[in-house]
Amino acid sequence: MGREEEENEEDELENMEQVLFQGPMYGRETDLKQNARLVKAALVPVKRMMSSALGRRAHTILLEPANGRFSIRFVIDGIPYPAGAVPGQRGMAMVQMLKVLSGLNPQERAAAQSGGIFAEFEGTKFHLLVSATPLKPGVEKLMIQVENPKITHTKASDAKMPADLAKQLRDFTEDSKGIILACGPPQSGVTSLSITALHCVDPYMYSVFSMADTGGKELTNVTDFAPEDGHDLEMSFDRVLRREADLIYMNPLTDPAVVQTMFNFADKVCFVAEIPANTPFEAIQKLIAWVGKDEVAKKVKCIITQKLIRLLCDDCKQAFRPNPQLLQRLGLPPETTVLYRAPSPPAEDDENAPTIEELCEDCDGVPFHGRAPVYEVLEMTEGMKAVVCDNFQLEAVKEQMVKDGMRTLQKDAIRLVAEGKTALEEVQRTFRPPAPAGARRRPAPKGKPRPRPRPE
């Protein structure tokens, strides 16, 4: 970055409204006076970094040591962008400053710590979830996840879940039996997905209880149920069944003994939970190891996963008329007359043509703004039961899903293309194998987008 660009960026930061830190989360306390030297050295750089990140809609901020410096990256709509670097000593001070603001112990550098900061930026309240991870003695990396507490995604409509999928999940609970699971990679919103699936149930027809720690997330029309001291899980299930429960929301399934007990009761009540697994196939693998193939085939209703995909910027996306061959390849109706794509860059020989950044202030030439989920649902159809019991292999599962017409991630992504919400090129990028380590990434967008609700 040249000196002139640095000065322009400094001017931009000076003119930007600064984030307000409003204390640690989770009932913790902090005393800035006891850390006066750290505050003097690092509070201003931290505020500038966070103000820039929030102004650019970053949902994750990463500070990582590398080659004597700390690199800063902003993750915007799932894409990591370099956002500068600072000298190693200043970077370490920024990490410790953020720990102090989170109510964490800045002197503890050998163990992982996590906390949070209440913050406000341009009139919007945010929760900044801070995680510090030691890499080697005295050196840590830090991740900040940004949450807007007013955006909950508890209802299917809030989560942009298609109405037919919400109905499908509702139908799975009609007999008040069986198991519905959500899974997905880390940071893919699995907990929110499981809560959305829970809220597909008709609360006026069914009695819904929660035995899960939701981390402060509110569950609508759901009754909390706390096990009594001395009661094991079987006794707790018996108690909640005496209250005529139709559905129970559980903590993430990590303990085989809990899963086995849950399966034993799955012919009396319906369970909804998340399971740590990247894909439905991996989820079934875990369940088979814990309870056996027959139990999985009999008790599991479905396993749902999601993937977030970037949405085209409404202000600069370009319409085009697809040819019949493209529609046939995508499986879209032949009467489809228009699809959308990102705007093309100006011709190289036209020096006066405006750049994409100049054409669209809102997305600063990315040209995407926000994300929406696409879904995959592995249903335990009769055909899938046979696959699970007889030939449980990945290819066999995929073939059965296609044969039964199940919703897959790629198929659902084409739905967003047909609706004009994303581009075919974005679908191809989303499902392309990951780039090799060390691949060069474009710098973070510098424009300051006009306020919009955070879509994820």
Summary of the structure (lengths in Angstrom):
residues: 456
radius of gyration: 24.6
end to end distance: 31.9
largest distance: 77.7
contacts: 1381
relative contact order: 0.10
helix: 34%
strand: 24%
